[in-house]
Amino acid sequence: MKFKSDKQRKAMFSRMNANDKIKIHKSKIPLSELKKLNFNQLQRKDVKITKTGDYDKDGVVNIKDCKPLDPKRQGILHDVSIKLLKKREELVEKKREKQLKELHDLKDKLNVVKARNQLNNAKIKEKQVIVEEINREKREIQNLKKQNQTAKRIINNSTMTGRVKQSIIDKSNKALNDTKKSLKKSAAKSLRNLFK
């Protein structure tokens, strides 16, 4: 049905809706029970509403409305679309939960990797400290050897002879050997700690 203007259309539908209200209120069945019925069931109960009217004002004419007296339900397509929307929402919720779970797993893995990196960095720093200590001890040994050689030259060039000269050389050699042994022991301990 085509209308010439909006006023004509509004007037026509207002008359239809007014007629619907009058006919429904003549029925003895309570409105709460009537809301549960579809158009054909309402016709069988002698509730006279027009086919082209829209009693619940939901935008769907009474004949196509699954529950013509319930404004929250608009028809079969509406029910199907609601079911589809619910399924989509469930799927989206499942995907969201799955992604959140994957995100938490990734965060846990990232934390493990960070902890490993920190541990490796700590080990590397310890190794560097030990290597620096070993290099420092090697330099000390070289300095002691140089001092011993200079002491031997001085003794050889001095006027001392015999036992005095030999005892001084023995003492310097003994001191050098003792410092070498102590430095080697400390280096060995450092190396053991390095490979633990």
Residue, then its C-alpha position, 0 to 999 in steps of 0.5 A: m500500500k502506497f501513501k501520498s504523504d507521511k501524515q496519511r501513513k501515520a493516520m492509517f497506522s494509528r487507526m489500525n493500532a487503535n482498532d487492534k487495542i479495542k479488539i484485544h481488550k474485549s478478550k477475556i485472556p490476560l495480556s501476559e498470556l496473549k504475548k506468548l502466542n503467534f498471529n494464528q494462535l491469536q486468531r484461534k483465541d478470537v483475538k481480532i488484530t489486523k494482519t497489516g497492523d503493528y500492535d507492539k510497534d516493533g516495525v514488523v506487521n502482525i502477520k509476519d511477527c512471531k509474537p505480535l503482542d511482544p515488542k521484544r520479538q520481531g519474527i522468525l528471522h529475528d529469532v534466527s539472527i539472535k541465535l546466530l549472534k549468540k553463536r558468534e558471541e560464543l565463538v568470539e569469547k572462545k577465541r578471546e579466551k584462547q588468545l588470552k591463554e596464548l598471551h599468558d603462555l607467551k608472557d611466561k615463556l618471555n619471563v623464563v627467557k629473561a631469567r635465563n638471559q640474566l643468569n647467563n649474563a651473571k655467569i659471563k660477568e663472573k667469568q670475566v672477573i675470574v679471567e681478569e684476576i688470572n691476568r692480573e696474577k700473570r702480570e704479577i708473576q712476570n713482574l716478580k720474574k723481572q725483579n728476580q732477574t734484576a736482583k740476580r744481576i745486582i748480586n752478580n755484579s756485587t763484590m760478595t762471594g761464596r756462601v753469602k752470595q748463594s744464600i741471597i740467591d736461594k732466598s730470592n728464588k724461594a720467595l719467587n717460587d712461593t709466590k708462584k705457588s700461591l698465585k697458581k693455587s688461587a688461579a686454580k680455585s678461580l678456574r674451578n669456580l669458573f667451570k662449576 
